Amino acid sequence: MTEETVKLTVRLPAPLHRVLKERAAEYNVSLNQAVVDTLTAELAPVPRAETEKEKMRRMLKARGKLADTNWMSRVLPGVEPATLEEAREWLRGVPLSDWIIEDRGPR
């Protein structure tokens, strides 16, 4: 099945026309194809693949298992949340549950 096309007349500045003609000659394609390729590359970029980390964040967020920290930038402007490595350094290898139990005190 062929894609539907539309005829379009466009007025271009001479320097832009020259660049497009040079590009067409460089890639051995028609001027029309050079224009279509350039517009496609600029306006319809190929979506990049989602990384495993991004996929996991998206899935956890969708299930309500990941807190949204965007509110922090509104409440505490200029303060970045701690990274996982920073939190591990603060805990000095002690499990978080031990810190919570210690903080809670005796029952």
N, CA, C and O atoms as a GROMACS GRO file, in nm:
protein
  428
    1MET      N    1   0.085  -0.118   0.000
    1MET     CA    2   0.000   0.000   0.000
    1MET      C    3   0.089   0.124   0.000
    1MET      O    4   0.181   0.135   0.081
    2THR      N    5   0.063   0.216  -0.090
    2THR     CA    6   0.145   0.337  -0.098
    2THR      C    7   0.089   0.445  -0.008
    2THR      O    8  -0.032   0.452   0.017
    3GLU      N    9   0.178   0.529   0.038
    3GLU     CA   10   0.141   0.637   0.127
    3GLU      C   11   0.083   0.753   0.046
    3GLU      O   12   0.133   0.785  -0.062
    4GLU      N   13  -0.023   0.815   0.098
    4GLU     CA   14  -0.084   0.928   0.029
    4GLU      C   15   0.012   1.047   0.032
    4GLU      O   16   0.077   1.073   0.133
    5THR      N   17   0.022   1.118  -0.079
    5THR     CA   18   0.108   1.236  -0.085
    5THR      C   19   0.024   1.359  -0.119
    5THR      O   20  -0.086   1.348  -0.172
    6VAL      N   21   0.079   1.474  -0.087
    6VAL     CA   22   0.014   1.602  -0.112
    6VAL      C   23   0.113   1.692  -0.184
    6VAL      O   24   0.230   1.697  -0.147
    7LYS      N   25   0.067   1.761  -0.285
    7LYS     CA   26   0.153   1.855  -0.356
    7LYS      C   27   0.149   1.988  -0.282
    7LYS      O   28   0.043   2.035  -0.241
    8LEU      N   29   0.267   2.048  -0.263
    8LEU     CA   30   0.280   2.170  -0.186
    8LEU      C   31   0.378   2.263  -0.254
    8LEU      O   32   0.488   2.223  -0.292
    9THR      N   33   0.338   2.388  -0.270
    9THR     CA   34   0.428   2.489  -0.326
    9THR      C   35   0.476   2.575  -0.210
    9THR      O   36   0.396   2.627  -0.133
   10VAL      N   37   0.608   2.589  -0.198
   10VAL     CA   38   0.668   2.663  -0.086
   10VAL      C   39   0.767   2.764  -0.138
   10VAL      O   40   0.844   2.735  -0.230
   11ARG      N   41   0.766   2.883  -0.081
   11ARG     CA   42   0.867   2.984  -0.114
   11ARG      C   43   0.980   2.972  -0.012
   11ARG      O   44   0.957   2.979   0.109
   12LEU      N   45   1.102   2.953  -0.062
   12LEU     CA   46   1.218   2.936   0.025
   12LEU      C   47   1.318   3.048   0.001
   12LEU      O   48   1.328   3.098  -0.111
   13PRO      N   49   1.391   3.088   0.102
   13PRO     CA   50   1.502   3.180   0.080
   13PRO      C   51   1.606   3.111  -0.010
   13PRO      O   52   1.626   2.990   0.001
   14ALA      N   53   1.668   3.186  -0.096
   14ALA     CA   54   1.766   3.130  -0.190
   14ALA      C   55   1.876   3.050  -0.122
   14ALA      O   56   1.910   2.942  -0.170
   15PRO      N   57   1.934   3.098  -0.010
   15PRO     CA   58   2.040   3.018   0.056
   15PRO      C   59   1.990   2.882   0.104
   15PRO      O   60   2.063   2.782   0.095
   16LEU      N   61   1.867   2.875   0.154
   16LEU     CA   62   1.812   2.748   0.198
   16LEU      C   63   1.790   2.655   0.079
   16LEU      O   64   1.818   2.535   0.088
   17HIS      N   65   1.741   2.708  -0.032
   17HIS     CA   66   1.721   2.630  -0.154
   17HIS      C   67   1.854   2.572  -0.201
   17HIS      O   68   1.862   2.456  -0.243
   18ARG      N   69   1.959   2.655  -0.194
   18ARG     CA   70   2.092   2.611  -0.236
   18ARG      C   71   2.141   2.495  -0.147
   18ARG      O   72   2.194   2.396  -0.196
   19VAL      N   73   2.121   2.509  -0.016
   19VAL     CA   74   2.164   2.403   0.077
   19VAL      C   75   2.089   2.273   0.049
   19VAL      O   76   2.149   2.166   0.049
   20LEU      N   77   1.960   2.283   0.024
   20LEU     CA   78   1.881   2.163  -0.005
   20LEU      C   79   1.924   2.099  -0.135
   20LEU      O   80   1.932   1.976  -0.144
   21LYS      N   81   1.953   2.180  -0.237
   21LYS     CA   82   2.001   2.126  -0.365
   21LYS      C   83   2.135   2.055  -0.347
   21LYS      O   84   2.158   1.949  -0.404
   22GLU      N   85   2.224   2.115  -0.266
   22GLU     CA   86   2.354   2.053  -0.239
   22GLU      C   87   2.336   1.920  -0.166
   22GLU      O   88   2.404   1.822  -0.195
   23ARG      N   89   2.245   1.919  -0.071
   23ARG     CA   90   2.219   1.796   0.003
   23ARG      C   91   2.164   1.688  -0.090
   23ARG      O   92   2.204   1.571  -0.082
   24ALA      N   93   2.073   1.726  -0.178
   24ALA     CA   94   2.017   1.631  -0.274
   24ALA      C   95   2.127   1.573  -0.362
   24ALA      O   96   2.131   1.452  -0.386
   25ALA      N   97   2.216   1.659  -0.410
   25ALA     CA   98   2.326   1.612  -0.495
   25ALA      C   99   2.421   1.522  -0.415
   25ALA      O  100   2.467   1.419  -0.466
   26GLU      N  101   2.448   1.560  -0.291
   26GLU     CA  102   2.540   1.482  -0.206
   26GLU      C  103   2.488   1.340  -0.184
   26GLU      O  104   2.565   1.244  -0.186
   27TYR      N  105   2.356   1.327  -0.163
   27TYR     CA  106   2.298   1.196  -0.136
   27TYR      C  107   2.239   1.130  -0.261
   27TYR      O  108   2.179   1.022  -0.254
   28ASN      N  109   2.256   1.197  -0.375
   28ASN     CA  110   2.209   1.144  -0.503
   28ASN      C  111   2.059   1.112  -0.500
   28ASN      O  112   2.015   1.006  -0.542
   29VAL      N  113   1.982   1.210  -0.450
   29VAL     CA  114   1.836   1.199  -0.447
   29VAL      C  115   1.777   1.325  -0.508
   29VAL      O  116   1.848   1.423  -0.532
   30SER      N  117   1.647   1.322  -0.534
   30SER     CA  118   1.582   1.440  -0.590
   30SER      C  119   1.573   1.549  -0.484
   30SER      O  120   1.584   1.524  -0.365
   31LEU      N  121   1.552   1.670  -0.531
   31LEU     CA  122   1.534   1.783  -0.438
   31LEU      C  123   1.413   1.757  -0.350
   31LEU      O  124   1.417   1.784  -0.230
   32ASN      N  125   1.307   1.706  -0.409
   32ASN     CA  126   1.186   1.674  -0.332
   32ASN      C  127   1.219   1.576  -0.220
   32ASN      O  128   1.177   1.595  -0.106
   33GLN      N  129   1.296   1.470  -0.252
   33GLN     CA  130   1.330   1.369  -0.150
   33GLN      C  131   1.417   1.429  -0.041
   33GLN      O  132   1.403   1.394   0.076
   34ALA      N  133   1.508   1.518  -0.078
   34ALA     CA  134   1.593   1.584   0.021
   34ALA      C  135   1.509   1.668   0.117
   34ALA      O  136   1.534   1.668   0.237
   35VAL      N  137   1.409   1.738   0.064
   35VAL     CA  138   1.321   1.819   0.149
   35VAL      C  139   1.240   1.728   0.241
   35VAL      O  140   1.231   1.754   0.361
   36VAL      N  141   1.182   1.621   0.186
   36VAL     CA  142   1.102   1.528   0.266
   36VAL      C  143   1.187   1.464   0.376
   36VAL      O  144   1.144   1.455   0.491
   37ASP      N  145   1.307   1.418   0.341
   37ASP     CA  146   1.396   1.355   0.439
   37ASP      C  147   1.434   1.452   0.550
   37ASP      O  148   1.436   1.416   0.667
   38THR      N  149   1.465   1.576   0.512
   38THR     CA  150   1.505   1.677   0.611
   38THR      C  151   1.389   1.709   0.705
   38THR      O  152   1.408   1.716   0.826
   39LEU      N  153   1.271   1.729   0.649
   39LEU     CA  154   1.154   1.758   0.733
   39LEU      C  155   1.120   1.640   0.823
   39LEU      O  156   1.087   1.658   0.940
   40THR      N  157   1.129   1.520   0.769
   40THR     CA  158   1.099   1.401   0.848
   40THR      C  159   1.196   1.386   0.964
   40THR      O  160   1.156   1.357   1.077
   41ALA      N  161   1.323   1.406   0.936
   41ALA     CA  162   1.425   1.394   1.041
   41ALA      C  163   1.405   1.498   1.150
   41ALA      O  164   1.428   1.471   1.267
   42GLU      N  165   1.362   1.616   1.112
   42GLU     CA  166   1.347   1.725   1.209
   42GLU      C  167   1.214   1.718   1.283
   42GLU      O  168   1.209   1.743   1.404
   43LEU      N  169   1.107   1.686   1.214
   43LEU     CA  170   0.973   1.693   1.274
   43LEU      C  171   0.921   1.560   1.326
   43LEU      O  172   0.836   1.559   1.415
   44ALA      N  173   0.970   1.451   1.276
   44ALA     CA  174   0.922   1.320   1.319
   44ALA      C  175   1.040   1.230   1.352
   44ALA      O  176   1.062   1.129   1.285
   45PRO      N  177   1.116   1.265   1.457
   45PRO     CA  178   1.232   1.183   1.491
   45PRO      C  179   1.189   1.042   1.534
   45PRO      O  180   1.080   1.024   1.589
   46VAL      N  181   1.273   0.947   1.508
   46VAL     CA  182   1.247   0.809   1.547
   46VAL      C  183   1.254   0.801   1.699
   46VAL      O  184   1.355   0.840   1.758
   47PRO      N  185   1.149   0.750   1.762
   47PRO     CA  186   1.154   0.741   1.908
   47PRO      C  187   1.262   0.644   1.953
   47PRO      O  188   1.280   0.537   1.893
   48ARG      N  189   1.333   0.681   2.057
   48ARG     CA  190   1.438   0.593   2.108
   48ARG      C  191   1.375   0.485   2.197
   48ARG      O  192   1.266   0.504   2.251
   49ALA      N  193   1.443   0.377   2.210
   49ALA     CA  194   1.394   0.266   2.292
   49ALA      C  195   1.399   0.305   2.440
   49ALA      O  196   1.492   0.372   2.484
   50GLU      N  197   1.301   0.262   2.513
   50GLU     CA  198   1.295   0.287   2.656
   50GLU      C  199   1.397   0.199   2.727
   50GLU      O  200   1.406   0.079   2.699
   51THR      N  201   1.476   0.258   2.818
   51THR     CA  202   1.573   0.179   2.891
   51THR      C  203   1.502   0.095   2.997
   51THR      O  204   1.386   0.122   3.031
   52GLU      N  205   1.571  -0.004   3.049
   52GLU     CA  206   1.512  -0.088   3.154
   52GLU      C  207   1.478  -0.004   3.277
   52GLU      O  208   1.374  -0.025   3.340
   53LYS      N  209   1.565   0.090   3.312
   53LYS     CA  210   1.541   0.176   3.427
   53LYS      C  211   1.416   0.261   3.406
   53LYS      O  212   1.333   0.274   3.496
   54GLU      N  213   1.402   0.320   3.286
   54GLU     CA  214   1.284   0.401   3.257
   54GLU      C  215   1.157   0.317   3.258
   54GLU      O  216   1.053   0.361   3.307
   55LYS      N  217   1.168   0.195   3.205
   55LYS     CA  218   1.052   0.105   3.203
   55LYS      C  219   1.009   0.070   3.346
   55LYS      O  220   0.890   0.070   3.377
   56MET      N  221   1.105   0.040   3.431
   56MET     CA  222   1.074   0.005   3.569
   56MET      C  223   1.011   0.123   3.643
   56MET      O  224   0.912   0.106   3.715
   57ARG      N  225   1.067   0.244   3.624
   57ARG     CA  226   1.009   0.364   3.687
   57ARG      C  227   0.865   0.386   3.641
   57ARG      O  228   0.777   0.416   3.721
   58ARG      N  229   0.843   0.372   3.509
   58ARG     CA  230   0.709   0.393   3.453
   58ARG      C  231   0.611   0.293   3.512
   58ARG      O  232   0.500   0.329   3.550
   59MET      N  233   0.652   0.166   3.520
   59MET     CA  234   0.563   0.062   3.571
   59MET      C  235   0.533   0.081   3.720
   59MET      O  236   0.418   0.068   3.763
   60LEU      N  237   0.636   0.113   3.798
   60LEU     CA  238   0.616   0.135   3.941
   60LEU      C  239   0.527   0.257   3.966
   60LEU      O  240   0.439   0.254   4.052
   61LYS      N  241   0.550   0.363   3.891
   61LYS     CA  242   0.470   0.484   3.906
   61LYS      C  243   0.324   0.458   3.869
   61LYS      O  244   0.233   0.506   3.937
   62ALA      N  245   0.302   0.382   3.761
   62ALA     CA  246   0.166   0.352   3.717
   62ALA      C  247   0.090   0.271   3.822
   62ALA      O  248  -0.032   0.283   3.834
   63ARG      N  249   0.162   0.188   3.898
   63ARG     CA  250   0.098   0.105   4.000
   63ARG      C  251   0.094   0.173   4.138
   63ARG      O  252   0.053   0.113   4.236
   64GLY      N  253   0.138   0.299   4.142
   64GLY     CA  254   0.136   0.372   4.269
   64GLY      C  255   0.243   0.327   4.366
   64GLY      O  256   0.233   0.355   4.486
   65LYS      N  257   0.345   0.259   4.318
   65LYS     CA  258   0.452   0.208   4.405
   65LYS      C  259   0.572   0.300   4.408
   65LYS      O  260   0.668   0.274   4.482
   66LEU      N  261   0.569   0.408   4.330
   66LEU     CA  262   0.682   0.499   4.325
   66LEU      C  263   0.632   0.640   4.353
   66LEU      O  264   0.545   0.691   4.282
   67ALA      N  265   0.685   0.701   4.455
   67ALA     CA  266   0.642   0.835   4.492
   67ALA      C  267   0.690   0.937   4.390
   67ALA      O  268   0.799   0.925   4.334
   68ASP      N  269   0.606   1.036   4.366
   68ASP     CA  270   0.641   1.145   4.276
   68ASP      C  271   0.714   1.251   4.360
   68ASP      O  272   0.657   1.306   4.454
   69THR      N  273   0.839   1.279   4.325
   69THR     CA  274   0.918   1.375   4.403
   69THR      C  275   0.919   1.514   4.342
   69THR      O  276   0.996   1.600   4.386
   70ASN      N  277   0.835   1.539   4.241
   70ASN     CA  278   0.832   1.671   4.179
   70ASN      C  279   0.791   1.780   4.277
   70ASN      O  280   0.830   1.896   4.261
   71TRP      N  281   0.712   1.745   4.379
   71TRP     CA  282   0.668   1.844   4.476
   71TRP      C  283   0.786   1.903   4.552
   71TRP      O  284   0.779   2.016   4.599
   72MET      N  285   0.893   1.828   4.564
   72MET     CA  286   1.009   1.876   4.640
   72MET      C  287   1.069   2.001   4.578
   72MET      O  288   1.113   2.091   4.650
   73SER      N  289   1.072   2.008   4.444
   73SER     CA  290   1.132   2.124   4.380
   73SER      C  291   1.048   2.249   4.402
   73SER      O  292   1.100   2.360   4.397
   74ARG      N  293   0.918   2.232   4.426
   74ARG     CA  294   0.833   2.349   4.454
   74ARG      C  295   0.846   2.392   4.600
   74ARG      O  296   0.846   2.512   4.629
   75VAL      N  297   0.858   2.297   4.691
   75VAL     CA  298   0.866   2.329   4.834
   75VAL      C  299   1.008   2.370   4.873
   75VAL      O  300   1.027   2.463   4.951
   76LEU      N  301   1.106   2.300   4.817
   76LEU     CA  302   1.246   2.326   4.849
   76LEU      C  303   1.323   2.359   4.721
   76LEU      O  304   1.399   2.276   4.672
   77PRO      N  305   1.303   2.480   4.667
   77PRO     CA  306   1.371   2.512   4.540
   77PRO      C  307   1.523   2.505   4.554
   77PRO      O  308   1.580   2.553   4.652
   78GLY      N  309   1.585   2.445   4.456
   78GLY     CA  310   1.731   2.435   4.454
   78GLY      C  311   1.786   2.318   4.533
   78GLY      O  312   1.908   2.295   4.531
   79VAL      N  313   1.701   2.242   4.601
   79VAL     CA  314   1.748   2.127   4.679
   79VAL      C  315   1.715   2.000   4.601
   79VAL      O  316   1.599   1.973   4.571
   80GLU      N  317   1.818   1.924   4.570
   80GLU     CA  318   1.800   1.799   4.496
   80GLU      C  319   1.781   1.684   4.594
   80GLU      O  320   1.847   1.680   4.698
   81PRO      N  321   1.692   1.589   4.563
   81PRO     CA  322   1.677   1.473   4.651
   81PRO      C  323   1.806   1.391   4.652
   81PRO      O  324   1.882   1.392   4.555
   82ALA      N  325   1.829   1.321   4.760
   82ALA     CA  326   1.949   1.240   4.774
   82ALA      C  327   1.947   1.125   4.674
   82ALA      O  328   1.842   1.071   4.642
   83THR      N  329   2.063   1.090   4.626
   83THR     CA  330   2.074   0.974   4.538
   83THR      C  331   2.077   0.848   4.624
   83THR      O  332   2.097   0.856   4.746
   84LEU      N  333   2.058   0.734   4.562
   84LEU     CA  334   2.063   0.608   4.634
   84LEU      C  335   2.200   0.588   4.697
   84LEU      O  336   2.210   0.538   4.810
   85GLU      N  337   2.305   0.626   4.626
   85GLU     CA  338   2.441   0.612   4.680
   85GLU      C  339   2.460   0.699   4.804
   85GLU      O  340   2.522   0.656   4.902
   86GLU      N  341   2.407   0.822   4.801
   86GLU     CA  342   2.418   0.910   4.918
   86GLU      C  343   2.344   0.852   5.038
   86GLU      O  344   2.394   0.855   5.150
   87ALA      N  345   2.225   0.798   5.014
   87ALA     CA  346   2.147   0.738   5.123
   87ALA      C  347   2.221   0.618   5.182
   87ALA      O  348   2.224   0.601   5.304
   88ARG      N  349   2.280   0.536   5.096
   88ARG     CA  350   2.356   0.422   5.147
   88ARG      C  351   2.475   0.466   5.231
   88ARG      O  352   2.508   0.403   5.332
   89GLU      N  353   2.539   0.575   5.189
   89GLU     CA  354   2.653   0.628   5.266
   89GLU      C  355   2.607   0.676   5.404
   89GLU      O  356   2.674   0.653   5.504
   90TRP      N  357   2.491   0.744   5.407
   90TRP     CA  358   2.438   0.793   5.536
   90TRP      C  359   2.407   0.677   5.630
   90TRP      O  360   2.429   0.685   5.750
   91LEU      N  361   2.354   0.568   5.573
   91LEU     CA  362   2.315   0.454   5.656
   91LEU      C  363   2.435   0.369   5.697
   91LEU      O  364   2.423   0.284   5.785
   92ARG      N  365   2.550   0.391   5.634
   92ARG     CA  366   2.674   0.321   5.666
   92ARG      C  367   2.658   0.170   5.667
   92ARG      O  368   2.716   0.101   5.752
   93GLY      N  369   2.579   0.118   5.574
   93GLY     CA  370   2.565  -0.027   5.562
   93GLY      C  371   2.467  -0.089   5.659
   93GLY      O  372   2.440  -0.209   5.651
   94VAL      N  373   2.411  -0.011   5.752
   94VAL     CA  374   2.313  -0.065   5.847
   94VAL      C  375   2.177  -0.067   5.777
   94VAL      O  376   2.139   0.034   5.717
   95PRO      N  377   2.104  -0.176   5.783
   95PRO     CA  378   1.973  -0.180   5.719
   95PRO      C  379   1.880  -0.070   5.771
   95PRO      O  380   1.881  -0.039   5.890
   96LEU      N  381   1.801  -0.014   5.683
   96LEU     CA  382   1.710   0.094   5.720
   96LEU      C  383   1.615   0.050   5.832
   96LEU      O  384   1.581   0.130   5.919
   97SER      N  385   1.573  -0.076   5.830
   97SER     CA  386   1.482  -0.126   5.934
   97SER      C  387   1.546  -0.114   6.072
   97SER      O  388   1.476  -0.085   6.170
   98ASP      N  389   1.678  -0.137   6.083
   98ASP     CA  390   1.746  -0.122   6.212
   98ASP      C  391   1.743   0.023   6.260
   98ASP      O  392   1.724   0.050   6.378
   99TRP      N  393   1.761   0.117   6.166
   99TRP     CA  394   1.755   0.259   6.201
   99TRP      C  395   1.615   0.297   6.250
   99TRP      O  396   1.600   0.373   6.345
  100ILE      N  397   1.514   0.244   6.184
  100ILE     CA  398   1.376   0.274   6.222
  100ILE      C  399   1.346   0.219   6.360
  100ILE      O  400   1.286   0.288   6.443
  101ILE      N  401   1.386   0.095   6.386
  101ILE     CA  402   1.364   0.033   6.517
  101ILE      C  403   1.437   0.110   6.625
  101ILE      O  404   1.381   0.135   6.732
  102GLU      N  405   1.561   0.150   6.599
  102GLU     CA  406   1.638   0.228   6.696
  102GLU      C  407   1.572   0.362   6.722
  102GLU      O  408   1.563   0.406   6.837
  103ASP      N  409   1.525   0.428   6.616
  103ASP     CA  410   1.462   0.559   6.629
  103ASP      C  411   1.331   0.549   6.706
  103ASP      O  412   1.295   0.641   6.780
  104ARG      N  413   1.258   0.438   6.688
  104ARG     CA  414   1.128   0.420   6.752
  104ARG      C  415   1.145   0.400   6.902
  104ARG      O  416   1.058   0.439   6.980
  105GLY      N  417   1.254   0.342   6.942
  105GLY     CA  418   1.279   0.320   7.084
  105GLY      C  419   1.213   0.193   7.137
  105GLY      O  420   1.146   0.121   7.062
  106PRO      N  421   1.232   0.166   7.266
  106PRO     CA  422   1.176   0.042   7.323
  106PRO      C  423   1.023   0.047   7.324
  106PRO      O  424   0.963   0.154   7.333
  107ARG      N  425   0.964  -0.068   7.316
  107ARG     CA  426   0.816  -0.077   7.318
  107ARG      C  427   0.765  -0.086   7.456
  107ARG      O  428   0.644  -0.094   7.477
   0.00000   0.00000   0.00000
